[in-house]
Amino acid sequence: MTELYHPSIYDPRHPVQSYWEDTAGPPVEGWAPLARDEMCDVAIIGGGYTGLSAALHLARDYGIEARVLEAGPPGWGASGRNGGFCGPSGAKMSVADMTARFGEAETRRYFQTGIAAVELVQALGRDEGIDFDAQGDGEYAVAHSARAAEELDAYAATMTRVFGLPCQALSREAFAERGYRGPECFGAMHQPVGFGLHPLKFVRGLARVALRRGAKIHGETPVIKWEKGNSSHRIITRGGTLTAKRVIIATNGFTQDGLHKGMDGVLLPAISNIITTRPLTAEERSAHAWTTANPIWDSRHLFYYYRMLRDGRFLIGARGNTTARPEDEIAMRARLTADLYRIWPGWRDVPISHYWRGFVCLSHALAPNVGVLDDDPSVAYAVGYHGSGVAWANWSGRAAARLLADNARPAEAVPAVVGQPLRRFPLAALRVWYLRAAYAAYAVKDRLGL
């Protein structure tokens, strides 16, 4: 299979060394690698939020036998190492572009679905007893310039007036009273939907529930080859072959060309990087008047996302490093640390405790993609969450399960924005070069305040 980045980022034997790994508690028990030839109704490739949600809902809601194949242990990929932002976004398309392409009704349906995705995560925690350290009462977007503050004001008004999501614009002074104070903060917007969580606790909890509900999970079972017969699929692994009537592709950013021809060239994984500090003292937090537990992202094109964790550590993440080579990983950690100290100069002497990386997944559609393959309705897919996979992956995994279980039409089951047909990137072998060019252009715009 084709790898776009250095092999280390795809290798489940490569340690993640995240803060989440150190604080998630015991690993999941009850899964095992596939060790012989087996059969099932639905095979799910990918053992993160998407695949585990699909398996849980197939088993619990439909009584359908599902087996999950995952290259590492459950939740090894992005689901266990992201920033823990559970929000309703999911798209890189502007509201204006979305409305122009799909109309106001479908755009409203898309945003309502994002809210439902957040509510699904809350319901899974409540109904299935998953403790994932929830924090906050929404999300903040912070303006990094005066121009960005004006744009956030307009965005908040549009979301409130047109789509019924009561967002509140805040001046720099108002935000300092309920959020934080810093030299690169010119105002903010409060979005009342979303919260922070411990992503690895959540994905491990999801795996335990899926197992309890009757699904089977085969970790440490990478797919080597996929063959289609007249009425079944043969998923070949090192330990055995899984024969299934139907398949769900749930690999998201770790999808590699060669898995299935229908997925070749349609996704662009981008590396996201995170650091955490040691726990900040009350005095250190007061240096920037930090009071909020809400997740935050800023208005840059190459944006930062950050939050204060339960134990007082500060987490900040950003895009960057377009090779995944170990030497570039070292440089990215240094850059992200320097950025933290520049944006919050009162924390210049606070040491960094952890650094790790993973993929976010971009699609040509600039929005989540959920559907069935045009030439094979026995194969469903759910991918492309654009950094909002905590909520959207769980909703999309359930949606993919419903597509197969109910034989539903994608146009009826998902918003039009989400049900767009898969499209390959032009000259797909150059996808990472597109990303590098975009990063260079965005960096210029951010420096100019555009």
PEJORA-V707914 format. One record per pair of residues at least 4 apart in sequence whose C-alpha atoms are under 7 Angstrom apart, sorted by the first residue. I is the first residue (numbers start at 1). J is the second residue. If there is no record, write none. Layout:
# PEJORA-V707914
i->(I,I)
j->(J,J)
This chain:
# PEJORA-V707914
i->(1,1,1,1,2,2,2,3,5,5,6,6,6,7,8,9,12,12,16,17,17,18,18,18,18,18,19,19,20,20,20,20,24,24,28,28,31,31,31,31,32,32,32,33,33,33,33,34,34,34,34,35,35,36,36,36,37,37,37,38,38,38,39,39,39,40,40,40,40,40,41,41,41,41,41,41,42,42,42,42,42,42,42,43,43,43,43,43,43,43,44,44,44,44,44,44,44,44,45,45,45,45,45,45,45,45,46,46,46,46,46,46,46,47,47,47,47,47,47,47,48,48,48,48,48,48,49,49,49,49,49,50,50,50,50,50,50,51,51,51,51,52,52,52,52,53,53,53,53,54,54,54,54,54,55,55,55,55,56,56,56,56,57,57,57,58,58,58,58,58,59,59,59,59,59,59,59,60,65,66,66,67,67,67,68,68,68,69,69,69,69,69,70,70,70,70,70,70,71,71,71,71,72,72,72,72,73,73,74,74,74,75,75,75,75,75,76,77,78,78,78,79,79,79,80,80,80,81,81,81,82,84,84,84,84,85,85,85,85,85,86,86,86,86,86,86,86,87,87,87,87,87,87,88,88,88,88,88,88,89,89,90,90,90,90,90,90,90,91,91,91,91,91,92,92,92,93,93,93,93,94,95,96,97,98,98,99,99,99,102,102,102,103,104,105,106,106,106,107,108,108,109,109,110,110,110,111,112,113,114,114,115,115,116,117,117,117,117,118,118,118,119,120,120,121,121,122,123,124,124,125,125,125,126,128,130,130,132,132,132,132,133,133,134,134,134,135,135,135,135,135,136,136,136,136,137,137,137,137,137,138,138,138,138,138,138,138,139,139,139,139,139,139,139,139,139,140,140,140,140,140,140,140,140,141,141,141,141,141,141,141,142,142,142,142,142,142,142,143,143,143,143,143,143,143,143,144,144,144,144,144,144,144,145,145,145,145,146,146,147,148,148,149,149,149,149,150,151,152,152,152,153,153,154,155,156,156,156,156,156,157,158,159,159,159,159,159,160,160,160,160,166,167,167,167,167,168,168,168,169,169,169,170,170,170,170,170,171,171,171,172,172,172,172,172,173,174,175,175,175,175,176,176,176,178,178,179,179,179,180,180,180,180,181,181,181,182,182,182,183,184,195,195,196,196,198,199,200,201,202,203,204,205,206,207,208,209,210,210,211,211,221,222,223,223,223,224,224,225,225,226,226,226,226,227,227,227,228,228,228,229,231,232,232,232,233,233,233,233,234,234,234,234,235,235,235,236,236,236,237,246,246,247,247,247,248,248,248,249,249,249,250,250,250,251,252,252,252,253,253,253,253,257,257,257,258,260,262,265,265,265,266,266,266,266,266,266,267,267,267,267,268,268,268,268,269,269,269,269,270,270,270,271,271,271,271,271,271,271,271,272,272,272,272,272,272,272,272,273,273,273,273,273,273,274,274,274,274,274,274,274,275,275,275,275,275,275,275,276,276,276,276,276,276,276,276,277,277,277,277,277,277,277,278,278,278,278,279,279,279,280,280,280,280,281,282,283,284,285,285,286,287,288,293,293,294,295,295,296,296,296,297,297,297,297,298,298,298,299,300,301,301,302,302,302,303,304,304,304,305,305,305,306,306,306,307,307,307,308,308,308,308,309,309,321,321,321,322,324,324,325,326,327,328,329,330,331,332,333,333,334,335,336,337,338,339,340,341,341,341,360,360,361,361,361,361,362,362,362,362,363,363,364,364,364,365,367,367,367,367,368,368,368,368,369,369,369,369,369,369,370,370,370,370,370,370,370,371,371,371,371,371,371,372,372,372,372,373,373,373,380,381,382,382,382,385,385,385,388,389,390,391,392,393,394,395,396,397,398,399,400,401,402,403,403,403,403,408,409,410,410,411,411,411,414,414,415,416,424,430,431,432,433,434,435,436,437,438,439,440,441,442,443,444,445,445,446)
j->(256,257,258,259,256,257,258,256,323,324,323,324,325,11,14,324,71,72,356,21,356,22,81,354,355,356,23,354,24,81,198,200,200,201,204,208,216,217,218,219,217,218,219,218,219,220,221,218,221,239,240,239,240,239,240,241,240,241,242,241,242,243,242,243,244,65,66,67,243,244,64,65,66,244,245,246,65,66,67,244,245,246,247,66,67,68,244,246,247,248,51,67,68,69,247,248,249,250,51,68,69,70,248,249,250,251,51,68,69,70,249,250,251,51,52,68,69,70,74,75,52,74,75,77,79,203,53,79,203,393,394,54,250,393,394,396,397,55,68,250,397,56,206,207,210,57,394,397,398,58,397,398,400,401,59,66,210,215,60,210,213,215,61,398,401,62,63,64,66,401,63,64,65,66,213,214,215,213,215,215,216,215,216,217,216,217,218,217,218,219,221,222,74,218,219,220,221,222,219,220,221,222,76,219,220,221,219,220,204,207,219,79,80,200,203,204,80,81,82,358,359,199,200,203,199,200,203,199,200,358,199,196,197,198,199,195,196,197,295,390,118,194,195,196,388,390,391,118,193,194,195,388,391,114,115,117,118,194,391,114,388,367,368,385,386,387,388,392,366,367,368,385,386,366,367,386,97,98,366,367,98,99,100,101,102,107,103,104,107,106,107,417,107,108,109,110,415,416,111,112,163,113,415,114,415,417,115,116,117,118,392,119,193,120,121,391,392,395,122,194,391,123,124,395,125,391,126,127,128,130,129,130,131,130,209,202,205,197,198,201,202,197,198,195,196,197,195,196,197,293,294,195,196,293,294,192,193,194,195,294,190,191,192,193,194,195,294,190,191,192,193,194,195,294,295,296,188,189,190,191,294,295,296,297,188,189,190,296,297,298,299,185,187,188,189,297,298,299,148,149,185,186,187,188,298,299,148,184,185,186,298,299,300,149,184,186,449,150,186,151,152,299,153,186,187,188,154,155,156,169,189,157,169,158,159,160,167,168,169,189,161,162,163,164,165,166,167,164,165,166,167,192,189,190,191,192,189,190,191,188,189,190,174,175,187,188,189,175,187,188,176,185,186,187,188,177,178,179,180,187,188,180,181,289,291,292,290,291,292,288,289,290,291,185,288,289,288,343,344,343,343,294,295,294,295,202,203,204,205,206,207,208,209,210,211,212,213,214,215,215,216,237,237,235,236,237,236,237,235,236,234,235,236,259,233,234,235,232,233,234,233,245,243,244,245,243,244,245,246,241,242,243,244,241,242,243,240,241,242,241,378,379,378,379,380,379,380,381,380,381,382,381,382,383,255,361,383,384,269,359,360,361,263,264,265,264,264,373,424,425,428,363,364,422,423,424,425,361,362,363,364,361,362,363,431,359,360,361,362,359,360,361,319,320,321,322,357,358,359,360,317,318,319,320,357,358,359,360,317,318,319,356,357,358,315,316,317,318,355,356,357,315,316,317,352,354,355,356,313,314,315,316,352,353,354,355,313,314,315,350,351,352,353,313,351,352,353,311,312,313,284,285,312,313,285,286,287,347,289,290,290,346,346,307,308,307,306,307,305,306,307,303,304,305,306,303,304,305,303,446,442,446,319,442,443,318,316,317,318,316,317,318,315,316,317,314,315,316,312,313,314,315,313,314,328,329,332,436,328,329,329,330,331,332,333,334,335,336,337,355,338,339,340,341,342,343,344,345,347,348,386,387,384,385,386,387,366,384,385,386,367,384,423,424,425,420,384,385,417,418,383,384,385,418,382,383,384,418,419,420,381,382,383,396,400,418,419,380,381,382,400,410,419,377,379,380,381,377,379,380,400,400,396,397,400,389,392,393,392,393,394,395,396,397,398,399,400,401,402,403,404,405,406,407,408,409,410,413,413,414,419,415,416,419,418,419,419,420,428,434,435,436,437,438,439,440,441,442,443,444,445,446,447,448,449,450,450)
